[in-house]
């Protein structure tokens, strides 16, 4: 991942609702968490994308969180290119 993405990641994560105080009510992150909980019988699984992104939002980017952010960015880029 490019260094500039590591710098931008905390801002992007906070904007999506993954904050140091937890997942922001009514945010995109809250929707992701709700969907993950419904799919998993009421809980968010440890190590899931939602859990990793919240960890990154709360404490900064670890190696796993950096990989998750890179993966999400890759998927978003692929979807955007497929729409053109």
N, C-alpha and C positions, 0 to 999 in steps of 0.2 A: 504494500500500500504506500502511496506517495506520502511524504512527510506532511504536506499541506492537508491531506485528509485526516491525519491524526490530530492536527490543530483544529480543524473544523468539526470533528466528530463530537466533542462535548456540546458545542452549540447546536448541532443537528439533533443530538439525543435529547437535550433539554427542550428544544422546540417541538419534538414529537411527544414530550411528556415524561421522559425518563429522567427524573431530577434527583438531586442529592437527598431530597426529603421524601422520595418515593414517587410512585406513579401519580401524575397530576390528574385529578378528576376531569372527566369530559374530554380528555386528550386522545390522540391516536393510540398512544401507549395503553390507555385504559381500555380502549376497544380491543386491542391485541390481547391484553390480559384477560378480558372477559371471554373472548373466543377460545383462548387456550384453556381457561378453567372449565368452560362448558365441554370442550372436547376431551378433557382429562378427568371428568367426574367431580368437578368442583375445586380442583387444586391446579396450581401451575407447577409443572414438573421442574425439578432442579436440572440445570443444564439446558433447558429449552431456550429458544431464541429470546423469548420475553424475559426470562430470568437472566440471561447473559447481558442483554441490553440494559436491563435495570441495574445490574451490577456495575456496568460501565458508566451509566449515568450517575450512580452514587459515588463511585470511587475512582473513576478514570478508566482508561483502557488497559486491560490486561492483554496478553497474547490471544486468549480465546475471544475476548470481546473485539479485539482488532480484526480477527478473522471473521467474526460474525458481521461486523460493519462492512468489511470488504465484500463478503458474500451477498449481503443485502444490496450493496451498491452495484455489484456485478449483475444481479438479477434485474434491478431497476434499469440499468443500462441496456440489457438485452431486451427487456420489454419495450423500452423507448425506441430502440432500433428496429424492432419488429413492427412497430406501428407506422414507421415511415415508408 
